[in-house]
Amino acid sequence: MSLAYLAQEAATTAESTVKGYGAVGYGLAAIGPGIGVGIVVGKAIEGIARQPELQGTIRTNMFLGIAFTEALALIGLVAGFIF
């Protein structure tokens, strides 16, 4: 094997490793919003079960909480592309 071939293989391996880190980074960034959405929905269901007459208000607030929590996942995705 020539030295140029080995250098090219090393560069290709390093490049694919760096791309893999971006996927791992986004995966880690998606854990927090996933847990957050689960907590928001669970607490909203508890609230509706305790006071069914406030179902509309609780549901509206739940959707707002989900939207803000999912914004974190989108920020993590964009940060992966930037860095």
C-alpha positions as CSV (number, residue, x, y, z in Angstrom):
1,M,0.0,0.0,0.0
2,S,1.2,3.4,-0.8
3,L,1.5,6.3,1.6
4,A,-0.9,8.4,-0.4
5,Y,-3.6,5.7,-0.2
6,L,-3.2,5.4,3.6
7,A,-3.4,9.2,4.0
8,Q,-6.6,9.3,1.9
9,E,-8.2,6.5,3.9
10,A,-7.3,8.2,7.1
11,A,-8.9,11.5,5.9
12,T,-12.1,9.6,4.8
13,T,-12.3,7.8,8.1
14,A,-11.9,11.1,10.1
15,E,-14.5,12.8,8.0
16,S,-17.1,10.1,8.5
17,T,-16.3,10.1,12.3
18,V,-17.0,13.8,12.5
19,K,-20.3,13.3,10.6
20,G,-21.2,10.6,13.1
21,Y,-20.7,13.0,16.0
22,G,-23.3,15.3,14.6
23,A,-25.9,12.5,14.7
24,V,-24.9,11.6,18.2
25,G,-25.1,15.2,19.3
26,Y,-28.6,15.6,17.9
27,G,-29.7,12.4,19.5
28,L,-28.6,13.7,22.8
29,A,-30.2,17.0,22.2
30,A,-33.6,15.3,21.5
31,I,-33.6,13.4,24.8
32,G,-34.5,16.5,26.9
33,P,-37.4,17.7,24.7
34,G,-38.7,14.1,24.6
35,I,-38.8,13.8,28.4
36,G,-40.2,17.3,28.6
37,V,-43.1,16.6,26.3
38,G,-43.9,13.4,28.2
39,I,-44.0,15.3,31.5
40,V,-46.2,18.1,30.0
41,V,-48.7,15.7,28.5
42,G,-48.8,13.6,31.6
43,K,-49.5,16.5,33.9
44,A,-52.1,17.8,31.5
45,I,-53.9,14.5,31.6
46,E,-53.7,14.5,35.4
47,G,-55.2,18.1,35.5
48,I,-58.0,17.2,33.2
49,A,-58.8,14.1,35.3
50,R,-59.0,16.2,38.4
51,Q,-61.0,19.1,36.9
52,P,-62.8,18.1,33.7
53,E,-64.5,21.5,33.4
54,L,-61.1,23.1,32.7
55,Q,-60.4,20.8,29.8
56,G,-60.2,23.5,27.1
57,T,-57.9,25.7,29.1
58,I,-55.6,22.9,30.2
59,R,-55.4,21.5,26.6
60,T,-54.5,25.0,25.2
61,N,-51.7,25.4,27.8
62,M,-50.5,21.8,27.1
63,F,-50.1,22.6,23.4
64,L,-48.2,25.8,24.2
65,G,-45.9,23.8,26.5
66,I,-45.3,21.2,23.8
67,A,-44.5,23.9,21.2
68,F,-42.0,25.6,23.5
69,T,-40.4,22.2,24.4
70,E,-40.2,21.1,20.8
71,A,-38.4,24.4,20.0
72,L,-35.5,23.0,22.0
73,A,-35.3,20.0,19.7
74,L,-35.3,22.3,16.6
75,I,-32.5,24.4,18.1
76,G,-30.5,21.2,18.7
77,L,-31.0,20.2,15.1
78,V,-29.9,23.6,13.8
79,A,-26.9,23.7,16.1
80,G,-25.8,20.3,14.7
81,F,-25.8,21.8,11.2
82,I,-24.0,24.9,12.3
83,F,-21.2,23.3,14.2
